[in-house]
Amino acid sequence: MTDTLDTVAMAVSSTLVLTGVVVLGALEIANGTPYGAAPVTNEAGEVVAQPGVDPVIRTGLVLAGLAILGLWGAYRALVPAAGADSPADVGPATQ
């Protein structure tokens, strides 16, 4: 069970983070300049360029991936690994 949960958590979190950073970043570069997160205006106040992907979406994907990774880390800290000895199973050392 923990191997499946580990695999799913790592796959989902890495997919979200890489999508938010790499894939959407490549789309921003493909759209051309400017690369800023805010719309660019001219002297008259008209919007002349805006980001291709809303920065809130990119930030949300990355934060969701990091949240899943954090929850997975907390789960791994609380649940012992499969096959690990519990303190009750370990007896005094004998030679």
N, CA, C and O atoms as a MOPAC input file, in Angstrom:
PM7 MOZYME 1SCF
protein

 N      0.82000 1    -1.19200 1     0.00000 1
 C      0.00000 1     0.00000 1     0.00000 1
 C      0.86300 1     1.25500 1     0.00000 1
 O      0.57900 1     2.20600 1    -0.72800 1
 N      1.91900 1     1.26000 1     0.81700 1
 C      2.73400 1     2.47100 1     0.88100 1
 C      3.52500 1     2.67600 1    -0.40600 1
 O      3.78300 1     3.81600 1    -0.79300 1
 N      3.91700 1     1.58800 1    -1.07900 1
 C      4.63100 1     1.75000 1    -2.34300 1
 C      3.74100 1     2.41300 1    -3.38300 1
 O      4.19300 1     3.27000 1    -4.14200 1
 N      2.47700 1     2.01400 1    -3.41600 1
 C      1.53100 1     2.61600 1    -4.35300 1
 C      1.31000 1     4.08100 1    -4.01600 1
 O      1.30900 1     4.92900 1    -4.90800 1
 N      1.12400 1     4.38300 1    -2.75100 1
 C      0.91300 1     5.76700 1    -2.33000 1
 C      2.14700 1     6.61400 1    -2.60700 1
 O      2.02800 1     7.76600 1    -3.02500 1
 N      3.32500 1     6.05300 1    -2.37800 1
 C      4.56300 1     6.77600 1    -2.66900 1
 C      4.65700 1     7.11400 1    -4.15500 1
 O      4.98200 1     8.24100 1    -4.53100 1
 N      4.37100 1     6.13200 1    -4.98100 1
 C      4.45900 1     6.33200 1    -6.42300 1
 C      3.45800 1     7.37100 1    -6.90700 1
 O      3.80100 1     8.24700 1    -7.70100 1
 N      2.23100 1     7.27400 1    -6.43400 1
 C      1.19400 1     8.22000 1    -6.85500 1
 C      1.52200 1     9.62800 1    -6.37900 1
 O      1.39500 1    10.58400 1    -7.14400 1
 N      1.93900 1     9.76600 1    -5.13700 1
 C      2.25200 1    11.09700 1    -4.60000 1
 C      3.41300 1    11.73000 1    -5.35200 1
 O      3.35900 1    12.91300 1    -5.68900 1
 N      4.44600 1    10.96800 1    -5.61400 1
 C      5.59000 1    11.51200 1    -6.33800 1
 C      5.21800 1    11.86600 1    -7.77700 1
 O      5.65200 1    12.89400 1    -8.29700 1
 N      4.41800 1    11.02100 1    -8.41800 1
 C      4.03100 1    11.28800 1    -9.80500 1
 C      3.14400 1    12.52300 1    -9.90900 1
 O      3.35600 1    13.36800 1   -10.77900 1
 N      2.15700 1    12.63000 1    -9.03200 1
 C      1.23500 1    13.76800 1    -9.10000 1
 C      1.95000 1    15.06500 1    -8.74700 1
 O      1.79300 1    16.06900 1    -9.44200 1
 N      2.73100 1    15.05200 1    -7.68000 1
 C      3.40300 1    16.29000 1    -7.27400 1
 C      4.42600 1    16.73400 1    -8.31400 1
 O      4.51500 1    17.92200 1    -8.62400 1
 N      5.19000 1    15.80700 1    -8.84900 1
 C      6.18300 1    16.20500 1    -9.85200 1
 C      5.51900 1    16.65800 1   -11.14300 1
 O      6.01900 1    17.56600 1   -11.80700 1
 N      4.39900 1    16.03900 1   -11.51100 1
 C      3.67600 1    16.47100 1   -12.70400 1
 C      3.15300 1    17.89100 1   -12.54300 1
 O      3.26800 1    18.70200 1   -13.46200 1
 N      2.58100 1    18.19800 1   -11.38800 1
 C      2.05900 1    19.54600 1   -11.16000 1
 C      3.17200 1    20.59100 1   -11.16900 1
 O      3.03600 1    21.64200 1   -11.79600 1
 N      4.26400 1    20.30400 1   -10.47800 1
 C      5.35900 1    21.27400 1   -10.40500 1
 C      5.99500 1    21.46600 1   -11.78200 1
 O      6.23500 1    22.60000 1   -12.19800 1
 N      6.26600 1    20.38400 1   -12.48400 1
 C      6.89200 1    20.50600 1   -13.79900 1
 C      5.96600 1    21.16500 1   -14.81400 1
 O      6.42900 1    21.90200 1   -15.68400 1
 N      4.67300 1    20.90900 1   -14.71500 1
 C      3.73000 1    21.58200 1   -15.60900 1
 C      3.71800 1    23.07900 1   -15.34600 1
 O      3.74000 1    23.87900 1   -16.28100 1
 N      3.68100 1    23.45700 1   -14.07100 1
 C      3.64500 1    24.87300 1   -13.72900 1
 C      4.91200 1    25.60900 1   -14.08800 1
 O      4.85800 1    26.77600 1   -14.47400 1
 N      6.04900 1    24.95700 1   -13.97000 1
 C      7.32000 1    25.64600 1   -14.20500 1
 C      7.79300 1    25.46600 1   -15.64800 1
 O      8.01200 1    26.44800 1   -16.35700 1
 N      7.94800 1    24.22900 1   -16.07800 1
 C      8.58900 1    23.96500 1   -17.36500 1
 C      7.62600 1    24.14300 1   -18.53500 1
 O      7.90900 1    24.90000 1   -19.46300 1
 N      6.49500 1    23.45300 1   -18.49500 1
 C      5.58100 1    23.46400 1   -19.64100 1
 C      4.99600 1    24.85200 1   -19.85900 1
 O      5.05600 1    25.38800 1   -20.96500 1
 N      4.43200 1    25.43300 1   -18.81000 1
 C      3.84200 1    26.75900 1   -18.97800 1
 C      4.91300 1    27.82700 1   -19.17900 1
 O      4.65000 1    28.84300 1   -19.82300 1
 N      6.10200 1    27.62200 1   -18.64800 1
 C      7.20900 1    28.53300 1   -18.92800 1
 C      7.61800 1    28.47500 1   -20.39300 1
 O      7.91500 1    29.50600 1   -20.99700 1
 N      7.63700 1    27.27800 1   -20.96700 1
 C      7.95200 1    27.14500 1   -22.39000 1
 C      6.87300 1    27.79800 1   -23.24800 1
 O      7.17600 1    28.39200 1   -24.28300 1
 N      5.62100 1    27.69000 1   -22.82400 1
 C      4.54500 1    28.37300 1   -23.55400 1
 C      4.70900 1    29.88700 1   -23.49800 1
 O      4.46300 1    30.57800 1   -24.48700 1
 N      5.12200 1    30.39900 1   -22.34900 1
 C      5.35600 1    31.84100 1   -22.23000 1
 C      6.48200 1    32.28200 1   -23.16000 1
 O      6.38500 1    33.32900 1   -23.79900 1
 N      7.53700 1    31.49700 1   -23.23800 1
 C      8.65100 1    31.83900 1   -24.12200 1
 C      8.20800 1    31.75000 1   -25.58200 1
 O      8.59000 1    32.58800 1   -26.39900 1
 N      7.40500 1    30.73900 1   -25.91100 1
 C      6.92200 1    30.59200 1   -27.28300 1
 C      6.00500 1    31.74500 1   -27.68400 1
 O      5.95600 1    32.11100 1   -28.85900 1
 N      5.28100 1    32.32000 1   -26.73100 1
 C      4.40600 1    33.45400 1   -27.03400 1
 C      5.19700 1    34.70600 1   -27.35800 1
 O      4.66400 1    35.61500 1   -27.99400 1
 N      6.43400 1    34.78100 1   -26.94500 1
 C      7.27000 1    35.94600 1   -27.22100 1
 C      7.29200 1    36.91400 1   -26.06400 1
 O      6.64900 1    36.69500 1   -25.03800 1
 N      8.05100 1    38.00100 1   -26.24400 1
 C      8.17900 1    38.99600 1   -25.18300 1
 C      6.89300 1    39.78000 1   -25.06100 1
 O      6.15300 1    39.84200 1   -26.04300 1
 N      6.58200 1    40.35800 1   -23.97700 1
 C      7.28900 1    40.41300 1   -22.70500 1
 C      6.98500 1    39.19400 1   -21.85300 1
 O      5.97600 1    38.51600 1   -22.05100 1
 N      7.86600 1    38.92400 1   -20.90400 1
 C      7.72000 1    37.77100 1   -20.03000 1
 C      7.19200 1    38.12900 1   -18.65700 1
 O      7.15700 1    37.26700 1   -17.77800 1
 N      6.79100 1    39.33600 1   -18.44300 1
 C      6.34500 1    39.77400 1   -17.12400 1
 C      5.03100 1    39.14000 1   -16.71300 1
 O      4.26800 1    38.65200 1   -17.54700 1
 N      4.78200 1    39.15600 1   -15.41900 1
 C      3.54600 1    38.57600 1   -14.89300 1
 C      2.37400 1    39.53700 1   -14.99700 1
 O      1.21700 1    39.12000 1   -14.92900 1
 N      2.66500 1    40.82000 1   -15.15900 1
 C      1.61000 1    41.83000 1   -15.23500 1
 C      1.46800 1    42.30800 1   -16.67900 1
 O      2.43800 1    42.29400 1   -17.43600 1
 N      0.27100 1    42.72800 1   -17.06000 1
 C      0.08800 1    43.27500 1   -18.40800 1
 C      0.95300 1    44.52100 1   -18.62400 1
 O      1.16000 1    45.31400 1   -17.70500 1
 N      1.44600 1    44.67600 1   -19.83700 1
 C      2.27800 1    45.82600 1   -20.19400 1
 C      1.38100 1    46.87700 1   -20.83600 1
 O      0.59900 1    46.56900 1   -21.73600 1
 N      1.49600 1    48.10800 1   -20.37400 1
 C      0.68200 1    49.19800 1   -20.92200 1
 C      1.58400 1    50.24500 1   -21.56400 1
 O      2.77300 1    50.33700 1   -21.25600 1
 N      0.99800 1    51.02900 1   -22.45800 1
 C      1.73800 1    52.14600 1   -23.04700 1
 C      1.44600 1    53.41900 1   -22.26200 1
 O      0.81800 1    53.36800 1   -21.20400 1
 N      1.90100 1    54.56600 1   -22.77900 1
 C      1.72200 1    55.82900 1   -22.06300 1
 C      0.25600 1    56.20000 1   -21.90300 1
 O     -0.11100 1    56.88200 1   -20.94700 1
 N     -0.57900 1    55.75800 1   -22.82700 1
 C     -2.00200 1    56.08800 1   -22.76700 1
 C     -2.76100 1    55.16900 1   -21.81400 1
 O     -3.94200 1    55.39400 1   -21.54900 1
 N     -2.10300 1    54.14900 1   -21.30200 1
 C     -2.75000 1    53.23200 1   -20.37100 1
 C     -3.41500 1    52.04300 1   -21.03500 1
 O     -4.08500 1    51.25500 1   -20.36700 1
 N     -3.24000 1    51.90200 1   -22.34400 1
 C     -3.81100 1    50.76100 1   -23.05500 1
 C     -2.92500 1    49.53400 1   -22.85500 1
 O     -1.69900 1    49.63700 1   -22.84600 1
 N     -3.55000 1    48.38900 1   -22.69700 1
 C     -2.80000 1    47.14600 1   -22.54900 1
 C     -2.28100 1    46.74300 1   -23.91900 1
 O     -3.06000 1    46.51900 1   -24.84500 1
 N     -0.97400 1    46.65300 1   -24.04500 1
 C     -0.36800 1    46.28400 1   -25.32100 1
 C      0.16100 1    44.84900 1   -25.31400 1
 O      0.36500 1    44.27000 1   -26.38100 1
 N      0.38300 1    44.27700 1   -24.16000 1
 C      0.83900 1    42.89000 1   -24.05600 1
 C      0.45700 1    42.35600 1   -22.68400 1
 O      0.49200 1    43.07800 1   -21.68700 1
 N      0.09800 1    41.09500 1   -22.65200 1
 C     -0.22000 1    40.44700 1   -21.38300 1
 C      0.32100 1    39.03000 1   -21.41200 1
 O      0.57400 1    38.48500 1   -22.48600 1
 N      0.50200 1    38.43100 1   -20.25000 1
 C      1.05900 1    37.07100 1   -20.22200 1
 C      0.12700 1    36.08000 1   -20.91300 1
 O     -1.09400 1    36.23500 1   -20.88800 1
 N      0.72300 1    35.05800 1   -21.53200 1
 C     -0.07400 1    34.04700 1   -22.21400 1
 C     -0.82300 1    33.15600 1   -21.24400 1
 O     -1.94000 1    32.72800 1   -21.53400 1
 N     -0.22900 1    32.87200 1   -20.10400 1
 C     -0.85200 1    32.04500 1   -19.07200 1
 C     -0.91700 1    32.88200 1   -17.80200 1
 O      0.07000 1    33.49900 1   -17.40000 1
 N     -2.07300 1    32.89500 1   -17.18700 1
 C     -2.25000 1    33.68500 1   -15.97100 1
 C     -1.26700 1    33.20900 1   -14.89300 1
 O     -1.18500 1    32.01000 1   -14.62600 1
 N     -0.53200 1    34.11800 1   -14.27900 1
 C      0.42400 1    33.72200 1   -13.24100 1
 C     -0.23000 1    33.02100 1   -12.05700 1
 O      0.42000 1    32.23100 1   -11.37300 1
 N     -1.49600 1    33.29600 1   -11.80800 1
 C     -2.19500 1    32.62500 1   -10.71000 1
 C     -2.30800 1    31.13000 1   -10.99400 1
 O     -2.20300 1    30.31200 1   -10.08000 1
 N     -2.52000 1    30.77700 1   -12.24800 1
 C     -2.61400 1    29.35600 1   -12.61700 1
 C     -1.26300 1    28.67400 1   -12.42300 1
 O     -1.18600 1    27.58400 1   -11.85600 1
 N     -0.20800 1    29.31700 1   -12.89400 1
 C      1.12800 1    28.72900 1   -12.73500 1
 C      1.49200 1    28.57600 1   -11.26800 1
 O      2.00000 1    27.53500 1   -10.85200 1
 N      1.23100 1    29.61300 1   -10.48700 1
 C      1.53700 1    29.55800 1    -9.05700 1
 C      0.70200 1    28.49200 1    -8.36500 1
 O      1.20300 1    27.77400 1    -7.50000 1
 N     -0.56100 1    28.38700 1    -8.73800 1
 C     -1.44200 1    27.38400 1    -8.14200 1
 C     -0.97200 1    25.96900 1    -8.41600 1
 O     -1.01000 1    25.11800 1    -7.52800 1
 N     -0.52900 1    25.70900 1    -9.64200 1
 C     -0.03000 1    24.37300 1    -9.96900 1
 C      1.21100 1    24.02400 1    -9.15100 1
 O      1.32500 1    22.92100 1    -8.61800 1
 N      2.12900 1    24.96700 1    -9.06000 1
 C      3.36300 1    24.70600 1    -8.30700 1
 C      3.05900 1    24.51900 1    -6.82500 1
 O      3.58900 1    23.60400 1    -6.19600 1
 N      2.21200 1    25.37800 1    -6.26300 1
 C      1.88000 1    25.24800 1    -4.83900 1
 C      1.10500 1    23.96700 1    -4.55000 1
 O      1.30200 1    23.35300 1    -3.50200 1
 N      0.22900 1    23.55600 1    -5.46200 1
 C     -0.49000 1    22.29100 1    -5.26900 1
 C      0.48800 1    21.11800 1    -5.27900 1
 O      0.36300 1    20.19900 1    -4.47000 1
 N      1.45000 1    21.14700 1    -6.18300 1
 C      2.46500 1    20.09300 1    -6.21500 1
 C      3.30300 1    20.05900 1    -4.95800 1
 O      3.60600 1    18.98500 1    -4.43800 1
 N      3.68300 1    21.23700 1    -4.46000 1
 C      4.46500 1    21.28300 1    -3.22100 1
 C      3.63400 1    20.86500 1    -2.01200 1
 O      4.16300 1    20.25400 1    -1.08400 1
 N      2.34500 1    21.18500 1    -2.01200 1
 C      1.47500 1    20.76900 1    -0.90500 1
 C      1.33400 1    19.25100 1    -0.87200 1
 O      1.38700 1    18.64300 1     0.19800 1
 N      1.15500 1    18.64400 1    -2.03200 1
 C      1.06000 1    17.18100 1    -2.08900 1
 C      2.37800 1    16.56000 1    -1.63700 1
 O      2.38200 1    15.56600 1    -0.91100 1
 N      3.48000 1    17.13800 1    -2.06000 1
 C      4.78600 1    16.62900 1    -1.64000 1
 C      4.97300 1    16.77200 1    -0.13400 1
 O      5.53400 1    15.88100 1     0.50300 1
 N      4.51400 1    17.87200 1     0.44200 1
 C      4.59700 1    18.06700 1     1.89300 1
 C      3.72300 1    17.09500 1     2.65800 1
 O      4.13600 1    16.56100 1     3.68800 1
 N      2.50700 1    16.86000 1     2.15900 1
 C      1.62100 1    15.88400 1     2.80400 1
 C      2.20600 1    14.48200 1     2.71800 1
 O      2.11400 1    13.70600 1     3.66800 1
 N      2.80200 1    14.16300 1     1.58600 1
 C      3.43400 1    12.85300 1     1.43900 1
 C      4.60400 1    12.71600 1     2.41600 1
 O      4.78900 1    11.65700 1     3.01600 1
 N      5.38800 1    13.77700 1     2.57700 1
 C      6.50100 1    13.74400 1     3.52600 1
 C      6.02500 1    13.56500 1     4.95800 1
 O      6.63800 1    12.82900 1     5.73200 1
 N      4.93100 1    14.23500 1     5.31400 1
 C      4.36800 1    14.07000 1     6.65900 1
 C      3.85300 1    12.64900 1     6.85500 1
 O      4.02000 1    12.06400 1     7.92500 1
 N      3.22900 1    12.10000 1     5.82200 1
 C      2.74500 1    10.71800 1     5.89200 1
 C      3.90800 1     9.75200 1     6.09700 1
 O      3.82400 1     8.83600 1     6.91500 1
 N      5.00000 1     9.95800 1     5.34800 1
 C      6.15300 1     9.06800 1     5.47400 1
 C      6.81700 1     9.20600 1     6.83900 1
 O      7.40100 1     8.24500 1     7.34100 1
 N      6.73500 1    10.38100 1     7.43900 1
 C      7.32600 1    10.57200 1     8.76100 1
 C      6.50700 1     9.87500 1     9.83700 1
 O      7.05500 1     9.44200 1    10.85100 1
 N      5.20500 1     9.76200 1     9.62700 1
 C      4.33100 1     9.17700 1    10.64000 1
 C      4.13100 1     7.67500 1    10.48100 1
 O      3.89500 1     6.97800 1    11.46800 1
 N      4.22000 1     7.17000 1     9.26500 1
 C      3.98300 1     5.74700 1     9.00800 1
 C      5.33200 1     5.07000 1     8.78700 1
 O      6.10700 1     5.50200 1     7.93300 1
 N      5.62100 1     4.01400 1     9.54500 1
 C      6.91100 1     3.33800 1     9.36000 1
 C      6.98300 1     2.66500 1     7.99600 1
 O      5.96200 1     2.28000 1     7.42700 1
 N      8.18100 1     2.53100 1     7.48700 1
 C      8.39000 1     1.88800 1     6.19500 1
 C      8.07400 1     0.40400 1     6.30200 1
 O      8.17800 1    -0.18500 1     7.37800 1
 N      7.69100 1    -0.19200 1     5.19000 1
 C      7.37100 1    -1.61500 1     5.16600 1
 C      8.62500 1    -2.41900 1     5.49800 1
 O      9.69300 1    -2.17200 1     4.93800 1
 N      8.49500 1    -3.36700 1     6.39600 1
 C      9.60400 1    -4.22300 1     6.78000 1
 C     10.50400 1    -3.62900 1     7.84500 1
 O     11.49000 1    -4.25400 1     8.23700 1
 N     10.19200 1    -2.45300 1     8.31500 1
 C     11.01900 1    -1.83900 1     9.35800 1
 C     10.70500 1    -2.48600 1    10.69600 1
 O      9.56500 1    -2.86000 1    10.97100 1
 N     11.72900 1    -2.61100 1    11.51600 1
 C     11.53400 1    -3.18400 1    12.84400 1
 C     10.89500 1    -2.15400 1    13.75600 1
 O     11.31000 1    -0.99600 1    13.80100 1
 N      9.89500 1    -2.58700 1    14.46700 1
 C      9.31000 1    -1.69300 1    15.46400 1
 C     10.09300 1    -1.86300 1    16.76200 1
 O     10.75100 1    -2.88800 1    16.94800 1
 N     10.03900 1    -0.89300 1    17.65300 1
 C     10.78600 1    -1.02000 1    18.91500 1
 C     10.37700 1    -2.25100 1    19.72400 1
 O     11.18700 1    -2.77300 1    20.49000 1
 N      9.14900 1    -2.72100 1    19.57200 1
 C      8.70300 1    -3.88800 1    20.32600 1
 C      9.36700 1    -5.16600 1    19.81200 1
 O      9.54500 1    -6.12000 1    20.56900 1
 N      9.73800 1    -5.18700 1    18.51400 1
 C     10.34000 1    -6.37800 1    17.93200 1
 C     11.82900 1    -6.49200 1    18.23200 1
 O     12.40200 1    -7.57600 1    18.13000 1
 N     12.44000 1    -5.41100 1    18.58900 1
 C     13.88300 1    -5.40700 1    18.81200 1
 C     14.15300 1    -5.76500 1    20.26500 1
 O     13.69800 1    -5.08300 1    21.18300 1
 N     14.88800 1    -6.82700 1    20.45600 1
 C     15.21900 1    -7.26700 1    21.80700 1
 C     16.63200 1    -6.87300 1    22.17100 1
 O     17.31300 1    -6.20200 1    21.39400 1
 N     17.07900 1    -7.28300 1    23.34400 1
 C     18.44700 1    -6.96900 1    23.74500 1
 C     19.44200 1    -7.68900 1    22.83600 1
 O     19.19100 1    -8.80000 1    22.36800 1
 N     20.55000 1    -7.04600 1    22.60300 1
 C     21.57900 1    -7.62000 1    21.73500 1
 C     22.24300 1    -8.79200 1    22.44500 1
 O     22.62500 1    -8.68200 1    23.61000 1
 N     22.37900 1    -9.89900 1    21.75000 1
 C     23.05400 1   -11.07900 1    22.30700 1
 C     24.16500 1   -11.48300 1    21.36000 1
 O     24.08300 1   -11.28200 1    20.14900 1
 N     25.21400 1   -12.06300 1    21.94600 1
 C     26.33100 1   -12.51900 1    21.11700 1
 C     26.56200 1   -13.97400 1    21.32100 1
 O     27.46300 1   -14.54700 1    20.70900 1

